[in-house]
Amino acid sequence: MLAYIAEFLGTMILILLGCGVVANVNLNKSGMKGAGPIQITLAWGLAVMIPAYIFGAASGAHFNPALTIALAVDGTIPWSIVPGYIVAQFAGAFLGACLVYVLYKGQFDETEDGTTKRGVFCTAPSIDNKPLNFLSEIIGTFVLVFAIKGISNVAGAGDVGLNNIFVFGIIVSIGMSLGGLTGYAINPARDIGPRLAHAVLPIKNKCDSGWGYSIVPLLGPIVGAVLAVLVYGAIPW
């Protein structure tokens, strides 16, 4: 139960801070409106790193169904814990997104553009080309999971603090290099949980929740993560 609670709370914090920075930068009447994509990218990296420090020892700090599935595929974790982890991750993501709405309700009300409001919650492509969007999510998640597996090859790999700083660097690097393509979900819970929150919350003048695109951030990261562990496992380190 401790591991499931850790995944729930950790993913909630991740989304609270990650979606929170998007609201902070993009919504009208926010004190940091217009701060730009660099602030967003750095904040997403911190949003992953902070709960990883808190809950790493309790659950491994996955906060990502794609990573959980991939680690089960390569035998790092047992399949028996996968359903509980995934439920906890999606539930935590949903709650984190709801908290962002509660905190920024005034700013949501002052923002007229529905796509801007939806963008606080979930990802969307800069150019709608689902095959390429899908490939972008596969490659971004491949880099994420391959790099996480590769942490064991760096000096001081047993240092949890060093590992978490390294994960921060991975998230920021992927965001700054590939984030402009699809918003780099690289995590099904990060997209689907907040997307569901957007669908059910009473957001003033909201647009549709973009469920037609949601298959990309749902399945692309899983494919990329599984490919990453298979390729990593095939290398004779």
Protein Blocks (a to p, Z undefined) as FASTA:
>chain_A
ZZmmmmmmmmmmmmmmmmmmmmmmmpghiakgonbjmlmmmmmmmmmmmmmmmmmmmnop
nopaklmmmmmmnomacfklmmmmmmmmmmmmmmmmmmmmmmmmmmmmmpmblklmmmmm
mccdfbdcfklmmmmmmmmmmmmmmmmmmmmmpghklpmklmmmmmmmmmmmmmmmmmmm
nopnopaklmmmmmmmmmmpccehiacehlmmmmmmmmmmmmmmmmmmmmmmmpcZZ
